[in-house]
Amino acid sequence: MGIEAAKAVLEYGFAILRLPHLICLIDPDNIPSVRVATKIGMNFEYEGTDNKGPFLLYSMSCPSLQ
């Protein structure tokens, strides 16, 4: 179910909102979310920390803009 929801977000972001790039911030301990991000084609960019703690940043560019 997570993969289907994530694919729907990608479709909405790229096709409807026409965003050129999407990112997701994932808690490093949330391994299932990392798996979903990679299965839908997102790429790991970097590990960071903000005022809420550590995160992993995954991203994807709009396929039609590449």
Protein Blocks (a to p, Z undefined) as FASTA:
>chain_A
ZZmmmmmmmmmmmmmnopabdcddddfklmmlmmmmmmnopacfbdcddfkbccdddddd
dfklZZ
